[in-house]
Amino acid sequence: MNKGGFFSKIIFLFALLLANASLLAPALLSAQDAAQKFKLYYYGVLTNVNDQNMLNITQDLFFAQLRGIQSLETFDRRDDEIKISYTQIQSDPKCEAFFNSAQEQVSPENSLLFAARVYRPRSDEKWSCAFSVKNLESGEVYSTEKEYDSYYKILTDAKSMIQRVVSQASGGSDEQAASAQKAQAVSGAEASEGGAESLAGSWGGEKNASKIILLRSGRGFIVFNNGATMNVSVFPQEGGASVRIVQRDKFNASFYPDIDRQVILNCAESAFPIEWNLTLSSGGSLVGKKKTLVQNGASVEPASLDVSWVKK
């Protein structure tokens, strides 16, 4: 056997492996970079809305939608010391001055700052909603804005806008942004087929409640006259001909305004989630039963009450 030839082959194979390794390394690094998540710092909603309950619901919804984006590690900075007034954002629509102050507290590597604006100049004008994201490494601010006839439509449309502006700010291509919008459209179509589309909207008719909002996503909320807000899960059934709506929040005495407060507090451990089982009538209203508690002397008892909701 020719030892010189044997060792030449070994050296050749070794060199070949090194060459392949050098070719593979960028691909491996690229995969690692792709898997690396951006850190997004959420500063909430800048607004001239005076309804604190609606503001809290809106901020929580936007944050939940951001947390649903897998490429992000999301941090809630709504309680941050940096504050900004609504009058300031009128002359700074992209929140650039606000971002310049906030970025001093954040490491710029793979970091995004996020803020939303929801406002209406006058009561007889349309609502405007804008989302702004600053990529701290590039220094670029990305923003998208849209007008709406009602506040409710902001909540139903926000997800696709948030996905698009975050994709742009994190270096995603136009195709990726379009893909996010397409996924949202498909989700909306599926919800429509399941009956959520016909149920989505603003409703009224619940005793002691000022506002009922049902979303296509299978979520919703009820705002009570006493200021309490209940988050609910919405389960369309029979193609949207009926629906089951269930309380998502923990027990809250304010969800029982017809019961003496001390009485309901004494019975907190026996309370179960309030539930509505409703059917869509030919006239478009939701009619059915509400499973809840009612007062019986110094105690409470389960009850099934007649309810009727009308779409606004």
C-alpha positions, -999 to 999 in steps of 0.1 A, spaced: 0 0 0 13 35 -9 14 53 24 20 86 8 -11 82 -13 -31 71 18 -21 102 38 -28 124 8 -63 111 7 -67 117 45 -54 153 41 -78 159 12 -108 146 31 -99 167 61 -96 198 39 -129 189 23 -146 187 57 -131 220 68 -144 236 36 -178 222 41 -178 233 77 -169 268 67 -198 267 42 -222 254 68 -212 278 95 -230 309 80 -261 288 75 -260 276 111 -254 312 124 -282 323 102 -306 297 117 -295 308 152 -302 345 143 -335 336 129 -344 318 161 -333 347 182 -363 366 195 -366 404 196 -373 420 229 -404 442 226 -412 468 253 -449 477 254 -457 512 266 -495 510 262 -519 534 246 -516 572 244 -551 586 242 -577 613 249 -602 586 259 -617 594 293 -633 559 299 -607 541 320 -624 508 317 -623 509 279 -587 520 280 -577 491 302 -595 466 280 -579 481 249 -544 481 264 -548 445 276 -561 434 242 -531 449 223 -507 434 248 -523 399 244 -520 402 207 -483 411 209 -476 382 232 -491 359 206 -463 368 181 -438 339 185 -408 360 173 -411 384 203 -402 383 239 -427 409 252 -423 431 283 -451 452 298 -438 487 306 -471 504 311 -462 513 347 -429 528 336 -420 562 350 -419 577 315 -452 594 308 -465 614 279 -497 635 276 -522 634 248 -514 670 238 -478 660 232 -486 632 207 -507 656 186 -475 672 173 -455 639 175 -477 613 156 -450 586 154 -442 590 192 -405 597 183 -400 621 212 -415 595 236 -393 568 222 -362 590 225 -369 592 263 -378 556 267 -348 541 249 -324 554 275 -337 527 299 -334 498 274 -305 479 259 -306 485 221 -296 450 210 -326 432 193 -349 456 211 -382 472 199 -403 499 216 -440 498 210 -467 524 216 -503 529 203 -524 560 198 -562 560 200 -579 593 197 -608 613 183 -603 650 178 -640 658 183 -671 637 194 -686 640 159 -654 628 141 -640 594 133 -617 575 156 -580 572 147 -557 543 158 -520 542 151 -493 517 161 -456 528 162 -425 506 167 -389 518 170 -361 494 162 -333 506 186 -305 490 166 -314 508 133 -330 538 149 -359 535 125 -395 542 135 -423 522 118 -459 534 120 -493 525 106 -525 544 111 -562 540 102 -595 557 108 -626 540 121 -663 548 124 -666 532 158 -643 524 187 -653 488 186 -639 484 151 -605 493 164 -605 463 187 -615 439 159 -590 452 134 -560 458 156 -544 423 153 -535 426 116 -521 461 120 -500 451 149 -486 421 131 -477 441 101 -459 470 118 -440 446 141 -429 425 111 -416 456 94 -397 469 125 -381 435 131 -367 432 96 -395 411 81 -400 413 44 -431 426 27 -440 390 20 -438 381 57 -461 411 65 -485 400 38 -484 365 52 -493 377 86 -522 396 71 -533 366 51 -532 345 82 -554 370 100 -578 370 70 -580 332 70 -586 333 108 -614 358 102 -629 336 75 -628 306 97 -645 326 125 -671 337 101 -679 301 90 -682 292 127 -707 319 133 -685 344 153 -688 370 125 -726 374 130 -721 376 168 -692 400 168 -701 436 177 -716 458 204 -747 446 222 -770 460 249 -799 448 270 -780 432 299 -794 445 332 -769 467 351 -745 467 322 -736 497 300 -717 479 273 -712 444 258 -685 437 232 -681 403 215 -650 398 193 -644 375 164 -615 360 183 -638 342 207 -633 368 235 -654 397 248 -661 418 277 -690 433 297 -688 467 313 -712 472 343 -728 504 353 -708 503 386 -675 504 366 -665 468 368 -654 450 337 -659 412 331 -639 394 305 -658 365 288 -651 336 265 -675 333 235 -684 298 221 -705 300 190 -726 269 184 -748 255 156 -731 277 130 -737 308 151 -774 301 157 -767 299 194 -738 309 216 -724 301 251 -707 329 269 -687 323 301 -671 345 326 -633 343 324 -623 365 354 -621 354 390 -649 361 414 -657 398 418 -686 411 440 -692 439 415 -705 413 390 -736 409 413 -749 445 416 -784 432 427 -769 414 457 -759 432 489 -721 434 488 -715 418 522 -739 390 514 -721 381 481 -687 385 497 -697 360 524 -706 335 496 -676 341 474 -663 305 478 -695 290 465 -697 314 435 -694 298 400 -686 315 367 -716 334 353 -728 319 320 -752 329 292 -768 304 268 -783 325 241 -800 319 207 -800 342 178 -836 352 170 -850 359 136 -850 396 145 -813 395 152 -814 397 190 -798 371 214 -824 356 237 -819 329 264 -809 322 299 -782 336 323 -769 312 350 -759 333 380 -766 339 417 -795 358 433 -800 369 469 -822 349 492 -823 366 525 -789 366 541 -775 341 515 -776 334 478 -789 307 455 -783 297 419 -808 310 393 -815 309 356 -827 343 345 -843 353 312 -821 377 291 -824 395 258 -795 413 240 -799 436 211 -771 445 187 -763 482 186 
